[in-house]
Amino acid sequence: MGELPVTAETLPQVWVDGVERPRARELIHQALDQTQVHATDWLCTQCGEPIEGQFTECWSCGKGRP
């Protein structure tokens, strides 16, 4: 992060060529839609540990979400 304070002038920016603007907007909307999903909690099939929905791997044994 360095020594710069976080202000409107120091925030990261992404510049997109005009011809790529529709695709860029599509990707942004896809990413935002994915963050709005509220995943359900799950049980690890390997060790039975209850895992909160936002996680894709078991914190205890490392097994991936089914």
PDB file with SEQRES, HELIX, SHEET and CRYST1 records, atoms N, CA, C and O in Angstrom:
SEQRES   1 A   66  MET GLY GLU LEU PRO VAL THR ALA GLU THR LEU PRO GLN          
SEQRES   2 A   66  VAL TRP VAL ASP GLY VAL GLU ARG PRO ARG ALA ARG GLU          
SEQRES   3 A   66  LEU ILE HIS GLN ALA LEU ASP GLN THR GLN VAL HIS ALA          
SEQRES   4 A   66  THR ASP TRP LEU CYS THR GLN CYS GLY GLU PRO ILE GLU          
SEQRES   5 A   66  GLY GLN PHE THR GLU CYS TRP SER CYS GLY LYS GLY ARG          
SEQRES   6 A   66  PRO                                                          
HELIX    1 AA1 GLY A   18  GLU A   20  5                                   3    
HELIX    2 AA2 ARG A   21  GLN A   36  1                                  16    
SHEET    1 AA1 2 TRP A  42  LEU A  43  0                                        
SHEET    2 AA1 2 PRO A  50  ILE A  51 -1                                        
CRYST1    1.000    1.000    1.000  90.00  90.00  90.00 P 1           1          
ATOM      1  N   MET A   1       0.825  -1.188   0.000  1.00  0.00           N  
ATOM      2  CA  MET A   1       0.000   0.000   0.000  1.00  0.00           C  
ATOM      3  C   MET A   1       0.870   1.253   0.000  1.00  0.00           C  
ATOM      4  O   MET A   1       0.460   2.285  -0.531  1.00  0.00           O  
ATOM      5  N   GLY A   2       2.034   1.182   0.572  1.00  0.00           N  
ATOM      6  CA  GLY A   2       2.884   2.363   0.569  1.00  0.00           C  
ATOM      7  C   GLY A   2       2.440   3.391   1.583  1.00  0.00           C  
ATOM      8  O   GLY A   2       1.691   3.091   2.512  1.00  0.00           O  
ATOM      9  N   GLU A   3       2.905   4.591   1.392  1.00  0.00           N  
ATOM     10  CA  GLU A   3       2.629   5.671   2.330  1.00  0.00           C  
ATOM     11  C   GLU A   3       1.517   6.606   1.873  1.00  0.00           C  
ATOM     12  O   GLU A   3       1.203   7.571   2.570  1.00  0.00           O  
ATOM     13  N   LEU A   4       0.919   6.342   0.725  1.00  0.00           N  
ATOM     14  CA  LEU A   4      -0.131   7.220   0.223  1.00  0.00           C  
ATOM     15  C   LEU A   4      -1.419   7.020   1.004  1.00  0.00           C  
ATOM     16  O   LEU A   4      -1.801   5.884   1.282  1.00  0.00           O  
ATOM     17  N   PRO A   5      -2.092   8.101   1.360  1.00  0.00           N  
ATOM     18  CA  PRO A   5      -3.395   7.957   2.008  1.00  0.00           C  
ATOM     19  C   PRO A   5      -4.431   7.490   0.974  1.00  0.00           C  
ATOM     20  O   PRO A   5      -4.270   7.738  -0.221  1.00  0.00           O  
ATOM     21  N   VAL A   6      -5.469   6.830   1.427  1.00  0.00           N  
ATOM     22  CA  VAL A   6      -6.515   6.376   0.521  1.00  0.00           C  
ATOM     23  C   VAL A   6      -7.484   7.527   0.293  1.00  0.00           C  
ATOM     24  O   VAL A   6      -8.238   7.910   1.187  1.00  0.00           O  
ATOM     25  N   THR A   7      -7.453   8.066  -0.912  1.00  0.00           N  
ATOM     26  CA  THR A   7      -8.350   9.152  -1.309  1.00  0.00           C  
ATOM     27  C   THR A   7      -8.882   8.836  -2.702  1.00  0.00           C  
ATOM     28  O   THR A   7      -8.476   7.847  -3.311  1.00  0.00           O  
ATOM     29  N   ALA A   8      -9.776   9.660  -3.204  1.00  0.00           N  
ATOM     30  CA  ALA A   8     -10.304   9.473  -4.558  1.00  0.00           C  
ATOM     31  C   ALA A   8      -9.185   9.520  -5.593  1.00  0.00           C  
ATOM     32  O   ALA A   8      -9.281   8.874  -6.636  1.00  0.00           O  
ATOM     33  N   GLU A   9      -8.141  10.266  -5.319  1.00  0.00           N  
ATOM     34  CA  GLU A   9      -7.039  10.400  -6.266  1.00  0.00           C  
ATOM     35  C   GLU A   9      -6.071   9.221  -6.230  1.00  0.00           C  
ATOM     36  O   GLU A   9      -5.356   8.992  -7.206  1.00  0.00           O  
ATOM     37  N   THR A  10      -6.031   8.468  -5.134  1.00  0.00           N  
ATOM     38  CA  THR A  10      -5.060   7.373  -5.019  1.00  0.00           C  
ATOM     39  C   THR A  10      -5.673   5.989  -5.188  1.00  0.00           C  
ATOM     40  O   THR A  10      -4.954   4.990  -5.175  1.00  0.00           O  
ATOM     41  N   LEU A  11      -6.990   5.918  -5.347  1.00  0.00           N  
ATOM     42  CA  LEU A  11      -7.625   4.621  -5.546  1.00  0.00           C  
ATOM     43  C   LEU A  11      -7.190   4.020  -6.877  1.00  0.00           C  
ATOM     44  O   LEU A  11      -6.945   4.757  -7.832  1.00  0.00           O  
ATOM     45  N   PRO A  12      -7.090   2.689  -6.958  1.00  0.00           N  
ATOM     46  CA  PRO A  12      -6.709   2.052  -8.229  1.00  0.00           C  
ATOM     47  C   PRO A  12      -7.757   2.298  -9.300  1.00  0.00           C  
ATOM     48  O   PRO A  12      -8.941   2.451  -9.002  1.00  0.00           O  
ATOM     49  N   GLN A  13      -7.315   2.336 -10.542  1.00  0.00           N  
ATOM     50  CA  GLN A  13      -8.205   2.545 -11.676  1.00  0.00           C  
ATOM     51  C   GLN A  13      -7.887   1.543 -12.775  1.00  0.00           C  
ATOM     52  O   GLN A  13      -6.754   1.083 -12.908  1.00  0.00           O  
ATOM     53  N   VAL A  14      -8.900   1.217 -13.553  1.00  0.00           N  
ATOM     54  CA  VAL A  14      -8.722   0.374 -14.728  1.00  0.00           C  
ATOM     55  C   VAL A  14      -9.261   1.160 -15.911  1.00  0.00           C  
ATOM     56  O   VAL A  14     -10.408   1.606 -15.900  1.00  0.00           O  
ATOM     57  N   TRP A  15      -8.437   1.326 -16.921  1.00  0.00           N  
ATOM     58  CA  TRP A  15      -8.852   2.035 -18.125  1.00  0.00           C  
ATOM     59  C   TRP A  15      -9.147   1.017 -19.202  1.00  0.00           C  
ATOM     60  O   TRP A  15      -8.394   0.061 -19.389  1.00  0.00           O  
ATOM     61  N   VAL A  16     -10.253   1.222 -19.917  1.00  0.00           N  
ATOM     62  CA  VAL A  16     -10.685   0.290 -20.951  1.00  0.00           C  
ATOM     63  C   VAL A  16     -10.853   1.054 -22.254  1.00  0.00           C  
ATOM     64  O   VAL A  16     -11.460   2.124 -22.289  1.00  0.00           O  
ATOM     65  N   ASP A  17     -10.306   0.487 -23.329  1.00  0.00           N  
ATOM     66  CA  ASP A  17     -10.475   1.063 -24.655  1.00  0.00           C  
ATOM     67  C   ASP A  17     -11.972   1.088 -24.980  1.00  0.00           C  
ATOM     68  O   ASP A  17     -12.703   0.174 -24.598  1.00  0.00           O  
ATOM     69  N   GLY A  18     -12.424   2.115 -25.672  1.00  0.00           N  
ATOM     70  CA  GLY A  18     -13.840   2.301 -25.979  1.00  0.00           C  
ATOM     71  C   GLY A  18     -14.501   1.111 -26.647  1.00  0.00           C  
ATOM     72  O   GLY A  18     -15.653   0.801 -26.346  1.00  0.00           O  
ATOM     73  N   VAL A  19     -13.797   0.435 -27.550  1.00  0.00           N  
ATOM     74  CA  VAL A  19     -14.400  -0.710 -28.235  1.00  0.00           C  
ATOM     75  C   VAL A  19     -14.604  -1.894 -27.296  1.00  0.00           C  
ATOM     76  O   VAL A  19     -15.413  -2.776 -27.587  1.00  0.00           O  
ATOM     77  N   GLU A  20     -13.893  -1.928 -26.186  1.00  0.00           N  
ATOM     78  CA  GLU A  20     -14.010  -3.018 -25.213  1.00  0.00           C  
ATOM     79  C   GLU A  20     -14.980  -2.695 -24.084  1.00  0.00           C  
ATOM     80  O   GLU A  20     -15.203  -3.520 -23.198  1.00  0.00           O  
ATOM     81  N   ARG A  21     -15.557  -1.495 -24.115  1.00  0.00           N  
ATOM     82  CA  ARG A  21     -16.425  -1.061 -23.015  1.00  0.00           C  
ATOM     83  C   ARG A  21     -17.610  -2.001 -22.775  1.00  0.00           C  
ATOM     84  O   ARG A  21     -17.869  -2.330 -21.618  1.00  0.00           O  
ATOM     85  N   PRO A  22     -18.347  -2.455 -23.804  1.00  0.00           N  
ATOM     86  CA  PRO A  22     -19.473  -3.359 -23.527  1.00  0.00           C  
ATOM     87  C   PRO A  22     -19.031  -4.652 -22.835  1.00  0.00           C  
ATOM     88  O   PRO A  22     -19.701  -5.115 -21.912  1.00  0.00           O  
ATOM     89  N   ARG A  23     -17.932  -5.230 -23.265  1.00  0.00           N  
ATOM     90  CA  ARG A  23     -17.437  -6.467 -22.641  1.00  0.00           C  
ATOM     91  C   ARG A  23     -16.983  -6.199 -21.212  1.00  0.00           C  
ATOM     92  O   ARG A  23     -17.216  -7.019 -20.324  1.00  0.00           O  
ATOM     93  N   ALA A  24     -16.342  -5.067 -20.985  1.00  0.00           N  
ATOM     94  CA  ALA A  24     -15.898  -4.712 -19.635  1.00  0.00           C  
ATOM     95  C   ALA A  24     -17.091  -4.564 -18.698  1.00  0.00           C  
ATOM     96  O   ALA A  24     -17.060  -5.040 -17.563  1.00  0.00           O  
ATOM     97  N   ARG A  25     -18.127  -3.911 -19.170  1.00  0.00           N  
ATOM     98  CA  ARG A  25     -19.333  -3.752 -18.344  1.00  0.00           C  
ATOM     99  C   ARG A  25     -19.963  -5.114 -18.032  1.00  0.00           C  
ATOM    100  O   ARG A  25     -20.416  -5.354 -16.912  1.00  0.00           O  
ATOM    101  N   GLU A  26     -19.987  -6.002 -19.032  1.00  0.00           N  
ATOM    102  CA  GLU A  26     -20.525  -7.344 -18.838  1.00  0.00           C  
ATOM    103  C   GLU A  26     -19.742  -8.080 -17.748  1.00  0.00           C  
ATOM    104  O   GLU A  26     -20.338  -8.714 -16.877  1.00  0.00           O  
ATOM    105  N   LEU A  27     -18.430  -8.000 -17.795  1.00  0.00           N  
ATOM    106  CA  LEU A  27     -17.594  -8.673 -16.794  1.00  0.00           C  
ATOM    107  C   LEU A  27     -17.815  -8.090 -15.402  1.00  0.00           C  
ATOM    108  O   LEU A  27     -17.850  -8.822 -14.413  1.00  0.00           O  
ATOM    109  N   ILE A  28     -17.962  -6.780 -15.332  1.00  0.00           N  
ATOM    110  CA  ILE A  28     -18.226  -6.135 -14.037  1.00  0.00           C  
ATOM    111  C   ILE A  28     -19.548  -6.621 -13.467  1.00  0.00           C  
ATOM    112  O   ILE A  28     -19.631  -6.955 -12.285  1.00  0.00           O  
ATOM    113  N   HIS A  29     -20.583  -6.663 -14.300  1.00  0.00           N  
ATOM    114  CA  HIS A  29     -21.897  -7.114 -13.829  1.00  0.00           C  
ATOM    115  C   HIS A  29     -21.859  -8.576 -13.400  1.00  0.00           C  
ATOM    116  O   HIS A  29     -22.490  -8.943 -12.409  1.00  0.00           O  
ATOM    117  N   GLN A  30     -21.134  -9.413 -14.128  1.00  0.00           N  
ATOM    118  CA  GLN A  30     -20.999 -10.819 -13.735  1.00  0.00           C  
ATOM    119  C   GLN A  30     -20.327 -10.937 -12.368  1.00  0.00           C  
ATOM    120  O   GLN A  30     -20.770 -11.708 -11.517  1.00  0.00           O  
ATOM    121  N   ALA A  31     -19.268 -10.180 -12.166  1.00  0.00           N  
ATOM    122  CA  ALA A  31     -18.547 -10.234 -10.888  1.00  0.00           C  
ATOM    123  C   ALA A  31     -19.429  -9.745  -9.746  1.00  0.00           C  
ATOM    124  O   ALA A  31     -19.429 -10.338  -8.667  1.00  0.00           O  
ATOM    125  N   LEU A  32     -20.175  -8.673  -9.970  1.00  0.00           N  
ATOM    126  CA  LEU A  32     -21.048  -8.153  -8.924  1.00  0.00           C  
ATOM    127  C   LEU A  32     -22.181  -9.122  -8.617  1.00  0.00           C  
ATOM    128  O   LEU A  32     -22.557  -9.281  -7.456  1.00  0.00           O  
ATOM    129  N   ASP A  33     -22.730  -9.769  -9.638  1.00  0.00           N  
ATOM    130  CA  ASP A  33     -23.794 -10.743  -9.413  1.00  0.00           C  
ATOM    131  C   ASP A  33     -23.290 -11.904  -8.574  1.00  0.00           C  
ATOM    132  O   ASP A  33     -24.026 -12.413  -7.728  1.00  0.00           O  
ATOM    133  N   GLN A  34     -22.063 -12.332  -8.786  1.00  0.00           N  
ATOM    134  CA  GLN A  34     -21.511 -13.452  -8.033  1.00  0.00           C  
ATOM    135  C   GLN A  34     -21.326 -13.094  -6.564  1.00  0.00           C  
ATOM    136  O   GLN A  34     -21.461 -13.956  -5.696  1.00  0.00           O  
ATOM    137  N   THR A  35     -21.018 -11.830  -6.278  1.00  0.00           N  
ATOM    138  CA  THR A  35     -20.813 -11.443  -4.885  1.00  0.00           C  
ATOM    139  C   THR A  35     -22.136 -11.281  -4.156  1.00  0.00           C  
ATOM    140  O   THR A  35     -22.153 -11.239  -2.926  1.00  0.00           O  
ATOM    141  N   GLN A  36     -23.239 -11.188  -4.876  1.00  0.00           N  
ATOM    142  CA  GLN A  36     -24.546 -11.019  -4.245  1.00  0.00           C  
ATOM    143  C   GLN A  36     -25.169 -12.351  -3.842  1.00  0.00           C  
ATOM    144  O   GLN A  36     -26.142 -12.381  -3.087  1.00  0.00           O  
ATOM    145  N   VAL A  37     -24.612 -13.451  -4.342  1.00  0.00           N  
ATOM    146  CA  VAL A  37     -25.156 -14.762  -4.023  1.00  0.00           C  
ATOM    147  C   VAL A  37     -24.836 -15.108  -2.574  1.00  0.00           C  
ATOM    148  O   VAL A  37     -23.691 -15.006  -2.133  1.00  0.00           O  
ATOM    149  N   HIS A  38     -25.852 -15.513  -1.853  1.00  0.00           N  
ATOM    150  CA  HIS A  38     -25.642 -15.925  -0.461  1.00  0.00           C  
ATOM    151  C   HIS A  38     -25.625 -17.445  -0.431  1.00  0.00           C  
ATOM    152  O   HIS A  38     -26.674 -18.089  -0.457  1.00  0.00           O  
ATOM    153  N   ALA A  39     -24.443 -18.001  -0.376  1.00  0.00           N  
ATOM    154  CA  ALA A  39     -24.284 -19.448  -0.401  1.00  0.00           C  
ATOM    155  C   ALA A  39     -24.748 -20.046   0.924  1.00  0.00           C  
ATOM    156  O   ALA A  39     -24.658 -19.419   1.980  1.00  0.00           O  
ATOM    157  N   THR A  40     -25.237 -21.256   0.835  1.00  0.00           N  
ATOM    158  CA  THR A  40     -25.688 -21.943   2.039  1.00  0.00           C  
ATOM    159  C   THR A  40     -24.514 -22.655   2.710  1.00  0.00           C  
ATOM    160  O   THR A  40     -23.544 -23.049   2.061  1.00  0.00           O  
ATOM    161  N   ASP A  41     -24.631 -22.800   3.997  1.00  0.00           N  
ATOM    162  CA  ASP A  41     -23.618 -23.539   4.756  1.00  0.00           C  
ATOM    163  C   ASP A  41     -23.618 -24.995   4.293  1.00  0.00           C  
ATOM    164  O   ASP A  41     -24.620 -25.490   3.777  1.00  0.00           O  
ATOM    165  N   TRP A  42     -22.489 -25.673   4.480  1.00  0.00           N  
ATOM    166  CA  TRP A  42     -22.368 -27.055   4.033  1.00  0.00           C  
ATOM    167  C   TRP A  42     -21.536 -27.859   5.006  1.00  0.00           C  
ATOM    168  O   TRP A  42     -20.808 -27.306   5.832  1.00  0.00           O  
ATOM    169  N   LEU A  43     -21.653 -29.190   4.898  1.00  0.00           N  
ATOM    170  CA  LEU A  43     -20.867 -30.103   5.718  1.00  0.00           C  
ATOM    171  C   LEU A  43     -19.792 -30.732   4.850  1.00  0.00           C  
ATOM    172  O   LEU A  43     -20.067 -31.168   3.732  1.00  0.00           O  
ATOM    173  N   CYS A  44     -18.583 -30.779   5.355  1.00  0.00           N  
ATOM    174  CA  CYS A  44     -17.489 -31.417   4.639  1.00  0.00           C  
ATOM    175  C   CYS A  44     -17.788 -32.910   4.523  1.00  0.00           C  
ATOM    176  O   CYS A  44     -18.116 -33.571   5.508  1.00  0.00           O  
ATOM    177  N   THR A  45     -17.668 -33.429   3.298  1.00  0.00           N  
ATOM    178  CA  THR A  45     -17.945 -34.850   3.072  1.00  0.00           C  
ATOM    179  C   THR A  45     -16.817 -35.754   3.570  1.00  0.00           C  
ATOM    180  O   THR A  45     -16.985 -36.970   3.668  1.00  0.00           O  
ATOM    181  N   GLN A  46     -15.673 -35.156   3.882  1.00  0.00           N  
ATOM    182  CA  GLN A  46     -14.542 -35.963   4.341  1.00  0.00           C  
ATOM    183  C   GLN A  46     -14.486 -36.058   5.864  1.00  0.00           C  
ATOM    184  O   GLN A  46     -14.305 -37.142   6.420  1.00  0.00           O  
ATOM    185  N   CYS A  47     -14.643 -34.907   6.539  1.00  0.00           N  
ATOM    186  CA  CYS A  47     -14.494 -34.928   8.003  1.00  0.00           C  
ATOM    187  C   CYS A  47     -15.764 -34.537   8.759  1.00  0.00           C  
ATOM    188  O   CYS A  47     -15.805 -34.618   9.987  1.00  0.00           O  
ATOM    189  N   GLY A  48     -16.809 -34.109   8.021  1.00  0.00           N  
ATOM    190  CA  GLY A  48     -18.066 -33.772   8.679  1.00  0.00           C  
ATOM    191  C   GLY A  48     -18.111 -32.403   9.324  1.00  0.00           C  
ATOM    192  O   GLY A  48     -19.085 -32.075  10.002  1.00  0.00           O  
ATOM    193  N   GLU A  49     -17.088 -31.603   9.132  1.00  0.00           N  
ATOM    194  CA  GLU A  49     -17.022 -30.278   9.734  1.00  0.00           C  
ATOM    195  C   GLU A  49     -18.051 -29.348   9.087  1.00  0.00           C  
ATOM    196  O   GLU A  49     -18.130 -29.294   7.860  1.00  0.00           O  
ATOM    197  N   PRO A  50     -18.848 -28.607   9.888  1.00  0.00           N  
ATOM    198  CA  PRO A  50     -19.758 -27.614   9.293  1.00  0.00           C  
ATOM    199  C   PRO A  50     -18.950 -26.409   8.783  1.00  0.00           C  
ATOM    200  O   PRO A  50     -18.094 -25.880   9.491  1.00  0.00           O  
ATOM    201  N   ILE A  51     -19.237 -25.989   7.546  1.00  0.00           N  
ATOM    202  CA  ILE A  51     -18.502 -24.899   6.907  1.00  0.00           C  
ATOM    203  C   ILE A  51     -19.492 -23.820   6.484  1.00  0.00           C  
ATOM    204  O   ILE A  51     -20.570 -24.127   5.974  1.00  0.00           O  
ATOM    205  N   GLU A  52     -19.125 -22.555   6.696  1.00  0.00           N  
ATOM    206  CA  GLU A  52     -19.974 -21.450   6.261  1.00  0.00           C  
ATOM    207  C   GLU A  52     -20.004 -21.381   4.744  1.00  0.00           C  
ATOM    208  O   GLU A  52     -19.026 -21.725   4.081  1.00  0.00           O  
ATOM    209  N   GLY A  53     -21.120 -20.938   4.199  1.00  0.00           N  
ATOM    210  CA  GLY A  53     -21.385 -20.968   2.775  1.00  0.00           C  
ATOM    211  C   GLY A  53     -20.411 -20.240   1.883  1.00  0.00           C  
ATOM    212  O   GLY A  53     -20.259 -20.619   0.721  1.00  0.00           O  
ATOM    213  N   GLN A  54     -19.744 -19.211   2.370  1.00  0.00           N  
ATOM    214  CA  GLN A  54     -18.841 -18.437   1.510  1.00  0.00           C  
ATOM    215  C   GLN A  54     -17.526 -19.153   1.243  1.00  0.00           C  
ATOM    216  O   GLN A  54     -16.755 -18.724   0.384  1.00  0.00           O  
ATOM    217  N   PHE A  55     -17.256 -20.237   1.965  1.00  0.00           N  
ATOM    218  CA  PHE A  55     -15.992 -20.945   1.801  1.00  0.00           C  
ATOM    219  C   PHE A  55     -16.126 -22.092   0.810  1.00  0.00           C  
ATOM    220  O   PHE A  55     -17.165 -22.751   0.757  1.00  0.00           O  
ATOM    221  N   THR A  56     -15.079 -22.334   0.024  1.00  0.00           N  
ATOM    222  CA  THR A  56     -15.098 -23.396  -0.980  1.00  0.00           C  
ATOM    223  C   THR A  56     -14.267 -24.602  -0.567  1.00  0.00           C  
ATOM    224  O   THR A  56     -14.266 -25.617  -1.263  1.00  0.00           O  
ATOM    225  N   GLU A  57     -13.560 -24.505   0.555  1.00  0.00           N  
ATOM    226  CA  GLU A  57     -12.765 -25.615   1.069  1.00  0.00           C  
ATOM    227  C   GLU A  57     -12.965 -25.730   2.571  1.00  0.00           C  
ATOM    228  O   GLU A  57     -13.212 -24.742   3.263  1.00  0.00           O  
ATOM    229  N   CYS A  58     -12.854 -26.947   3.050  1.00  0.00           N  
ATOM    230  CA  CYS A  58     -12.959 -27.193   4.487  1.00  0.00           C  
ATOM    231  C   CYS A  58     -11.740 -26.609   5.194  1.00  0.00           C  
ATOM    232  O   CYS A  58     -10.606 -26.856   4.785  1.00  0.00           O  
ATOM    233  N   TRP A  59     -11.965 -25.855   6.226  1.00  0.00           N  
ATOM    234  CA  TRP A  59     -10.847 -25.242   6.957  1.00  0.00           C  
ATOM    235  C   TRP A  59     -10.076 -26.293   7.762  1.00  0.00           C  
ATOM    236  O   TRP A  59      -8.904 -26.108   8.088  1.00  0.00           O  
ATOM    237  N   SER A  60     -10.762 -27.401   8.075  1.00  0.00           N  
ATOM    238  CA  SER A  60     -10.149 -28.413   8.921  1.00  0.00           C  
ATOM    239  C   SER A  60      -9.266 -29.397   8.136  1.00  0.00           C  
ATOM    240  O   SER A  60      -8.135 -29.675   8.534  1.00  0.00           O  
ATOM    241  N   CYS A  61      -9.801 -29.927   7.004  1.00  0.00           N  
ATOM    242  CA  CYS A  61      -9.055 -30.961   6.291  1.00  0.00           C  
ATOM    243  C   CYS A  61      -8.654 -30.561   4.874  1.00  0.00           C  
ATOM    244  O   CYS A  61      -7.862 -31.261   4.243  1.00  0.00           O  
ATOM    245  N   GLY A  62      -9.183 -29.450   4.361  1.00  0.00           N  
ATOM    246  CA  GLY A  62      -8.801 -28.975   3.048  1.00  0.00           C  
ATOM    247  C   GLY A  62      -9.612 -29.528   1.889  1.00  0.00           C  
ATOM    248  O   GLY A  62      -9.377 -29.150   0.742  1.00  0.00           O  
ATOM    249  N   LYS A  63     -10.564 -30.416   2.162  1.00  0.00           N  
ATOM    250  CA  LYS A  63     -11.400 -31.000   1.090  1.00  0.00           C  
ATOM    251  C   LYS A  63     -12.246 -29.902   0.455  1.00  0.00           C  
ATOM    252  O   LYS A  63     -12.793 -29.049   1.154  1.00  0.00           O  
ATOM    253  N   GLY A  64     -12.352 -29.926  -0.877  1.00  0.00           N  
ATOM    254  CA  GLY A  64     -13.162 -28.949  -1.594  1.00  0.00           C  
ATOM    255  C   GLY A  64     -14.643 -29.167  -1.422  1.00  0.00           C  
ATOM    256  O   GLY A  64     -15.099 -30.273  -1.134  1.00  0.00           O  
ATOM    257  N   ARG A  65     -15.384 -28.100  -1.600  1.00  0.00           N  
ATOM    258  CA  ARG A  65     -16.836 -28.174  -1.520  1.00  0.00           C  
ATOM    259  C   ARG A  65     -17.369 -29.095  -2.608  1.00  0.00           C  
ATOM    260  O   ARG A  65     -16.924 -29.027  -3.754  1.00  0.00           O  
ATOM    261  N   PRO A  66     -18.333 -29.969  -2.249  1.00  0.00           N  
ATOM    262  CA  PRO A  66     -18.890 -30.881  -3.273  1.00  0.00           C  
ATOM    263  C   PRO A  66     -19.693 -30.126  -4.329  1.00  0.00           C  
ATOM    264  O   PRO A  66     -20.225 -30.739  -5.255  1.00  0.00           O  
TER     265      PRO A  66                                                      
END                                                                             
